[in-house]
């Protein structure tokens, strides 16, 4: 069975990361922008914020959607979302790059199809005339 979706949303948790990296605003922004490039995305802009006493949150806005991160240096933990639309970006390349760049000992991740075409059609209140998306085929087991 195949599902046609508008996008792919990969949710990732990284454990036992390098705590100094997780505290470093500039390094996190650099790593996240590089993850976007590695995945094949087109960067529009990025915005990152450092919290007191530590921790960084930020987003890289890409033409194909976004990558976000939230770090907890005190736990060596980072949470990342990679949401892509279309068929030109591979979110799993970003996931692999980030695991290495954050020096994570372990990661856990899963993918959710977003914007399932069948549901969009089912719940639409009118006829959908223009479908300019590039559907992604996802194998369902």
GROMACS elastic network, one bead per residue, 0.5 to 0.9 nm:
[ bonds ]
;  ai    aj funct       b0    kb
    1   138     6  0.87370   500
    1   139     6  0.65304   500
    1   140     6  0.58732   500
    1   141     6  0.75570   500
    2   137     6  0.62426   500
    2   138     6  0.57618   500
    2   139     6  0.51812   500
    2   140     6  0.60267   500
    3   113     6  0.81805   500
    3   116     6  0.70408   500
    3   117     6  0.79488   500
    3   118     6  0.82339   500
    3   136     6  0.80346   500
    3   137     6  0.59153   500
    3   138     6  0.55081   500
    3   139     6  0.69046   500
    3   140     6  0.71401   500
    4     7     6  0.89491   500
    4   113     6  0.83356   500
    4   115     6  0.84172   500
    4   116     6  0.59122   500
    4   117     6  0.56749   500
    4   118     6  0.75033   500
    4   135     6  0.56470   500
    4   136     6  0.56743   500
    4   137     6  0.52010   500
    4   138     6  0.67635   500
    5     8     6  0.74775   500
    5    85     6  0.86528   500
    5    86     6  0.89106   500
    5   113     6  0.58632   500
    5   114     6  0.58099   500
    5   115     6  0.52153   500
    5   117     6  0.54875   500
    5   118     6  0.84214   500
    5   134     6  0.86191   500
    5   135     6  0.54166   500
    5   136     6  0.54880   500
    5   137     6  0.69404   500
    5   138     6  0.77289   500
    6    84     6  0.86337   500
    6    85     6  0.58010   500
    6    86     6  0.66016   500
    6   113     6  0.76670   500
    6   114     6  0.59620   500
    6   116     6  0.64001   500
    6   117     6  0.69212   500
    6   133     6  0.64526   500
    6   134     6  0.68379   500
    6   135     6  0.52667   500
    6   136     6  0.65179   500
    7    64     6  0.87780   500
    7    65     6  0.87403   500
    7    83     6  0.69536   500
    7    84     6  0.54104   500
    7    86     6  0.62807   500
    7    87     6  0.85215   500
    7   112     6  0.85781   500
    7   113     6  0.60465   500
    7   115     6  0.63256   500
    7   116     6  0.82786   500
    7   134     6  0.88027   500
    7   135     6  0.74706   500
    7   136     6  0.68326   500
    8    82     6  0.79738   500
    8    83     6  0.56737   500
    8    84     6  0.53128   500
    8    85     6  0.63511   500
    8    86     6  0.84896   500
    8    91     6  0.77594   500
    8   111     6  0.67013   500
    8   112     6  0.60134   500
    8   114     6  0.57456   500
    8   115     6  0.87122   500
    8   136     6  0.79336   500
    8   138     6  0.89859   500
    9    81     6  0.69382   500
    9    82     6  0.57491   500
    9    84     6  0.64766   500
    9    85     6  0.87786   500
    9    91     6  0.80398   500
    9   110     6  0.83191   500
    9   111     6  0.55104   500
    9   112     6  0.50811   500
    9   113     6  0.62325   500
    9   114     6  0.65678   500
   10    80     6  0.82258   500
   10    81     6  0.57796   500
   10    82     6  0.51362   500
   10    83     6  0.62890   500
   10    84     6  0.85900   500
   10    91     6  0.68060   500
   10    92     6  0.77740   500
   10    95     6  0.82752   500
   10   109     6  0.68062   500
   10   110     6  0.56493   500
   10   112     6  0.63453   500
   10   113     6  0.87491   500
   11    79     6  0.77154   500
   11    80     6  0.60677   500
   11    82     6  0.66027   500
   11    83     6  0.84966   500
   11   108     6  0.83614   500
   11   109     6  0.54722   500
   11   110     6  0.56062   500
   11   111     6  0.63595   500
   11   112     6  0.80586   500
   12    78     6  0.83195   500
   12    79     6  0.59070   500
   12    80     6  0.50885   500
   12    81     6  0.62147   500
   12    82     6  0.81305   500
   12    95     6  0.73109   500
   12   107     6  0.69030   500
   12   108     6  0.57487   500
   12   110     6  0.67836   500
   12   111     6  0.88394   500
   13    77     6  0.73545   500
   13    78     6  0.59557   500
   13    80     6  0.63662   500
   13    81     6  0.88969   500
   13   106     6  0.83870   500
   13   107     6  0.54752   500
   13   108     6  0.52149   500
   13   109     6  0.62522   500
   14    17     6  0.67326   500
   14    76     6  0.81670   500
   14    77     6  0.56328   500
   14    78     6  0.51552   500
   14    79     6  0.63823   500
   14    80     6  0.80494   500
   14    98     6  0.87248   500
   14    99     6  0.69097   500
   14   102     6  0.80953   500
   14   103     6  0.89874   500
   14   104     6  0.58083   500
   14   105     6  0.77021   500
   14   106     6  0.59827   500
   14   108     6  0.66759   500
   14   109     6  0.87094   500
   15    75     6  0.81530   500
   15    76     6  0.60815   500
   15    78     6  0.68782   500
   15   104     6  0.56026   500
   15   105     6  0.60971   500
   15   106     6  0.51776   500
   15   107     6  0.59667   500
   15   108     6  0.84049   500
   16    19     6  0.80534   500
   16    75     6  0.74010   500
   16    77     6  0.61270   500
   16    78     6  0.89079   500
   16   103     6  0.78266   500
   16   104     6  0.53624   500
   16   105     6  0.53950   500
   16   106     6  0.68244   500
   16   107     6  0.89921   500
   17    20     6  0.87541   500
   17    21     6  0.79041   500
   17    22     6  0.73964   500
   17    73     6  0.80658   500
   17    75     6  0.84973   500
   17    77     6  0.60728   500
   17    78     6  0.75903   500
   17    99     6  0.84318   500
   17   102     6  0.55595   500
   17   103     6  0.51462   500
   17   105     6  0.64747   500
   17   106     6  0.82887   500
   18    21     6  0.54642   500
   18    22     6  0.64849   500
   18    73     6  0.79538   500
   18    76     6  0.63669   500
   18    77     6  0.87999   500
   18   102     6  0.61002   500
   18   103     6  0.56080   500
   18   104     6  0.68844   500
   19    22     6  0.50172   500
   19    23     6  0.64009   500
   19    24     6  0.88330   500
   19    72     6  0.83066   500
   19    74     6  0.70040   500
   19    75     6  0.78617   500
   19    76     6  0.52835   500
   19    77     6  0.82090   500
   19   102     6  0.87535   500
   20    23     6  0.52987   500
   20    24     6  0.64147   500
   20    73     6  0.72938   500
   21    24     6  0.51883   500
   21    25     6  0.82817   500
   21    27     6  0.65055   500
   21    28     6  0.68764   500
   21    73     6  0.81234   500
   21   101     6  0.88193   500
   21   102     6  0.66646   500
   21   103     6  0.86085   500
   22    25     6  0.77655   500
   22    27     6  0.81710   500
   22    28     6  0.67538   500
   22    54     6  0.86102   500
   22    55     6  0.66399   500
   22    56     6  0.70080   500
   22    70     6  0.89901   500
   22    71     6  0.58096   500
   22    72     6  0.69716   500
   22    73     6  0.51755   500
   22    74     6  0.89266   500
   22    76     6  0.73217   500
   22    77     6  0.79653   500
   22    78     6  0.75644   500
   22   102     6  0.74244   500
   23    27     6  0.85304   500
   23    28     6  0.80305   500
   23    50     6  0.79631   500
   23    54     6  0.58484   500
   23    55     6  0.53832   500
   23    56     6  0.64593   500
   23    71     6  0.76094   500
   23    72     6  0.80408   500
   23    73     6  0.58684   500
   23    74     6  0.89852   500
   24    27     6  0.52916   500
   24    28     6  0.60869   500
   24    29     6  0.86083   500
   24    50     6  0.83016   500
   24    54     6  0.87344   500
   24    55     6  0.81302   500
   24    56     6  0.75006   500
   25    28     6  0.52875   500
   25    29     6  0.62253   500
   25    30     6  0.86200   500
   25    48     6  0.71427   500
   25    49     6  0.71259   500
   25    50     6  0.61233   500
   25    55     6  0.81840   500
   25    56     6  0.60305   500
   25    57     6  0.84983   500
   26    29     6  0.52075   500
   26    30     6  0.61131   500
   26    31     6  0.86023   500
   26    48     6  0.85973   500
   27    30     6  0.50133   500
   27    31     6  0.60378   500
   27    32     6  0.85291   500
   28    31     6  0.50873   500
   28    32     6  0.60554   500
   28    33     6  0.85233   500
   28    48     6  0.84369   500
   28    56     6  0.75146   500
   28    57     6  0.87506   500
   28    58     6  0.84337   500
   28    69     6  0.85529   500
   28   102     6  0.85374   500
   29    32     6  0.52141   500
   29    33     6  0.61269   500
   29    34     6  0.85421   500
   29    46     6  0.76294   500
   29    47     6  0.79886   500
   29    48     6  0.66289   500
   29    58     6  0.73829   500
   29    59     6  0.84557   500
   29    60     6  0.82522   500
   30    33     6  0.52808   500
   30    34     6  0.61810   500
   30    35     6  0.86399   500
   31    34     6  0.50977   500
   31    35     6  0.61147   500
   31    36     6  0.87306   500
   31    97     6  0.87443   500
   31    98     6  0.72477   500
   31   101     6  0.67772   500
   31   102     6  0.81848   500
   32    36     6  0.63626   500
   32    37     6  0.87674   500
   32    46     6  0.89083   500
   32    58     6  0.86498   500
   32    59     6  0.81406   500
   32    60     6  0.69499   500
   32    67     6  0.74174   500
   32    68     6  0.80108   500
   32    69     6  0.79682   500
   32    94     6  0.85457   500
   32    98     6  0.76157   500
   33    36     6  0.51457   500
   33    37     6  0.64211   500
   33    38     6  0.87303   500
   33    43     6  0.74904   500
   33    46     6  0.76276   500
   33    60     6  0.65064   500
   33    67     6  0.87032   500
   34    38     6  0.60277   500
   34    39     6  0.85300   500
   34    94     6  0.84094   500
   34    97     6  0.85119   500
   34    98     6  0.89646   500
   35    38     6  0.50529   500
   35    39     6  0.61803   500
   35    40     6  0.87677   500
   35    41     6  0.87529   500
   35    67     6  0.85902   500
   35    91     6  0.89303   500
   35    93     6  0.76999   500
   35    95     6  0.77612   500
   35    96     6  0.88370   500
   35    97     6  0.61744   500
   35    98     6  0.64860   500
   36    39     6  0.52491   500
   36    40     6  0.65552   500
   36    41     6  0.52872   500
   36    42     6  0.73414   500
   36    43     6  0.69720   500
   36    60     6  0.75920   500
   36    62     6  0.76550   500
   36    66     6  0.85367   500
   36    67     6  0.72564   500
   36    82     6  0.88073   500
   36    89     6  0.87458   500
   36    91     6  0.84255   500
   36    93     6  0.89545   500
   36    94     6  0.64211   500
   37    40     6  0.52151   500
   37    41     6  0.54634   500
   37    42     6  0.69500   500
   37    43     6  0.74587   500
   37    94     6  0.83051   500
   38    41     6  0.74881   500
   38    90     6  0.85814   500
   38    93     6  0.64944   500
   38    94     6  0.61975   500
   38    97     6  0.75395   500
   39    88     6  0.86853   500
   39    89     6  0.54822   500
   39    90     6  0.50237   500
   39    91     6  0.58265   500
   39    92     6  0.74197   500
   39    93     6  0.51401   500
   39    94     6  0.51694   500
   39    95     6  0.87291   500
   39    97     6  0.88034   500
   40    88     6  0.66655   500
   40    90     6  0.66713   500
   40    91     6  0.86444   500
   40    93     6  0.86165   500
   40    94     6  0.89144   500
   41    62     6  0.62462   500
   41    63     6  0.71192   500
   41    64     6  0.66441   500
   41    65     6  0.88424   500
   41    84     6  0.83465   500
   41    88     6  0.75253   500
   41    89     6  0.55490   500
   41    90     6  0.82295   500
   42    61     6  0.86074   500
   42    62     6  0.52819   500
   42    63     6  0.54777   500
   42    64     6  0.71147   500
   42    89     6  0.89177   500
   43    46     6  0.78383   500
   43    60     6  0.69587   500
   43    61     6  0.61318   500
   43    63     6  0.64179   500
   43    64     6  0.86904   500
   43    66     6  0.87992   500
   44    60     6  0.75933   500
   44    61     6  0.54682   500
   44    62     6  0.50562   500
   44    63     6  0.62044   500
   45    59     6  0.84395   500
   45    60     6  0.59972   500
   45    61     6  0.53483   500
   45    62     6  0.71032   500
   46    58     6  0.73585   500
   46    59     6  0.56126   500
   46    61     6  0.58501   500
   46    62     6  0.86353   500
   47    57     6  0.85845   500
   47    58     6  0.55059   500
   47    59     6  0.54861   500
   47    60     6  0.65928   500
   47    61     6  0.83328   500
   48    56     6  0.69434   500
   48    57     6  0.56891   500
   48    59     6  0.63771   500
   48    60     6  0.84823   500
   49    55     6  0.84431   500
   49    56     6  0.56567   500
   49    57     6  0.54560   500
   49    58     6  0.61228   500
   50    53     6  0.84713   500
   50    54     6  0.64920   500
   50    55     6  0.57987   500
   50    57     6  0.66619   500
   50    58     6  0.87576   500
   51    54     6  0.50589   500
   51    55     6  0.52866   500
   51    56     6  0.61085   500
   51    57     6  0.79673   500
   52    55     6  0.73128   500
   54    71     6  0.86620   500
   54    72     6  0.76268   500
   54    73     6  0.69983   500
   54    74     6  0.81758   500
   55    70     6  0.73032   500
   55    71     6  0.51275   500
   55    72     6  0.52847   500
   55    73     6  0.59613   500
   55    74     6  0.83120   500
   56    69     6  0.76658   500
   56    70     6  0.58446   500
   56    71     6  0.52981   500
   56    72     6  0.76252   500
   56    73     6  0.86488   500
   57    68     6  0.74610   500
   57    69     6  0.54549   500
   57    71     6  0.63890   500
   58    67     6  0.83714   500
   58    68     6  0.56169   500
   58    69     6  0.54918   500
   58    70     6  0.67729   500
   59    66     6  0.67552   500
   59    67     6  0.56316   500
   59    69     6  0.65931   500
   60    65     6  0.87116   500
   60    66     6  0.55844   500
   60    67     6  0.51339   500
   60    68     6  0.63502   500
   60    69     6  0.89660   500
   61    64     6  0.81870   500
   61    65     6  0.61796   500
   61    67     6  0.66388   500
   61    68     6  0.85456   500
   62    65     6  0.50666   500
   62    66     6  0.51959   500
   62    67     6  0.76634   500
   62    84     6  0.84113   500
   63    66     6  0.78779   500
   63    84     6  0.88274   500
   63    85     6  0.86921   500
   64    83     6  0.79095   500
   64    84     6  0.52474   500
   64    85     6  0.50142   500
   64    86     6  0.68645   500
   64    88     6  0.85868   500
   64    89     6  0.76698   500
   65    82     6  0.83297   500
   65    83     6  0.57835   500
   65    84     6  0.51991   500
   65    85     6  0.63105   500
   66    81     6  0.79372   500
   66    82     6  0.62175   500
   66    83     6  0.54276   500
   66    84     6  0.66886   500
   67    80     6  0.71963   500
   67    81     6  0.55636   500
   67    83     6  0.62301   500
   67    84     6  0.83659   500
   68    79     6  0.81954   500
   68    80     6  0.55137   500
   68    81     6  0.51975   500
   68    82     6  0.66874   500
   68    83     6  0.86938   500
   69    78     6  0.68411   500
   69    79     6  0.56300   500
   69    81     6  0.66432   500
   70    77     6  0.86363   500
   70    78     6  0.57126   500
   70    79     6  0.53183   500
   70    80     6  0.66389   500
   71    74     6  0.89235   500
   71    75     6  0.87790   500
   71    76     6  0.79431   500
   71    77     6  0.60370   500
   71    79     6  0.64808   500
   71    80     6  0.87337   500
   72    75     6  0.55915   500
   72    76     6  0.61788   500
   72    77     6  0.52275   500
   72    78     6  0.60738   500
   72    79     6  0.85912   500
   73    77     6  0.62630   500
   73    78     6  0.79094   500
   74    77     6  0.77853   500
   75    78     6  0.86568   500
   76   104     6  0.83337   500
   77   104     6  0.84130   500
   78   102     6  0.85981   500
   80    95     6  0.85755   500
   82    91     6  0.60455   500
   82    92     6  0.86416   500
   82    94     6  0.77425   500
   82    95     6  0.80179   500
   83    91     6  0.73839   500
   83   114     6  0.87143   500
   84    87     6  0.84264   500
   84    88     6  0.88763   500
   84    89     6  0.66083   500
   84    90     6  0.79282   500
   84    91     6  0.68755   500
   85    88     6  0.82176   500
   85    89     6  0.76588   500
   85   114     6  0.86967   500
   85   133     6  0.80363   500
   85   134     6  0.76615   500
   85   135     6  0.81725   500
   85   136     6  0.81246   500
   86    89     6  0.71873   500
   86   133     6  0.66078   500
   86   135     6  0.61337   500
   86   136     6  0.64324   500
   87    90     6  0.77993   500
   87   134     6  0.64248   500
   87   135     6  0.71729   500
   87   136     6  0.59835   500
   89    92     6  0.89922   500
   89    93     6  0.87036   500
   90    93     6  0.56637   500
   90    94     6  0.72573   500
   91    94     6  0.52261   500
   91    95     6  0.64145   500
   91    96     6  0.89142   500
   92    96     6  0.62120   500
   92    97     6  0.85306   500
   93    96     6  0.52547   500
   93    97     6  0.61689   500
   93    98     6  0.86137   500
   94    97     6  0.50881   500
   94    98     6  0.60324   500
   94    99     6  0.86045   500
   95    98     6  0.52925   500
   95    99     6  0.63199   500
   95   100     6  0.89598   500
   95   109     6  0.84533   500
   96    99     6  0.53030   500
   96   100     6  0.66904   500
   96   101     6  0.88067   500
   97   100     6  0.54264   500
   97   101     6  0.61184   500
   97   102     6  0.86056   500
   98   102     6  0.57821   500
   98   103     6  0.80783   500
   98   104     6  0.83198   500
   99   102     6  0.55242   500
   99   103     6  0.60390   500
   99   104     6  0.53122   500
   99   105     6  0.79709   500
   99   106     6  0.78510   500
   99   107     6  0.70121   500
  100   104     6  0.65000   500
  100   105     6  0.88620   500
  101   104     6  0.78408   500
  103   106     6  0.89885   500
  104   107     6  0.69047   500
  113   116     6  0.67369   500
  113   136     6  0.87907   500
  113   138     6  0.76175   500
  114   117     6  0.89260   500
  115   118     6  0.86581   500
  115   119     6  0.75855   500
  115   120     6  0.68604   500
  116   119     6  0.54960   500
  116   120     6  0.63354   500
  116   121     6  0.88436   500
  117   120     6  0.50313   500
  117   121     6  0.62337   500
  117   122     6  0.85107   500
  117   135     6  0.81109   500
  118   121     6  0.52775   500
  118   122     6  0.60683   500
  118   123     6  0.87035   500
  119   123     6  0.59787   500
  119   124     6  0.81740   500
  120   123     6  0.54815   500
  120   124     6  0.58188   500
  120   128     6  0.89972   500
  121   124     6  0.52425   500
  121   125     6  0.86846   500
  121   126     6  0.88195   500
  121   127     6  0.80918   500
  121   128     6  0.73444   500
  122   125     6  0.85834   500
  123   126     6  0.88147   500
  124   127     6  0.70376   500
  124   128     6  0.74070   500
  125   128     6  0.88416   500
  126   129     6  0.89691   500
  128   131     6  0.71241   500
  130   133     6  0.89618   500
  131   134     6  0.84404   500
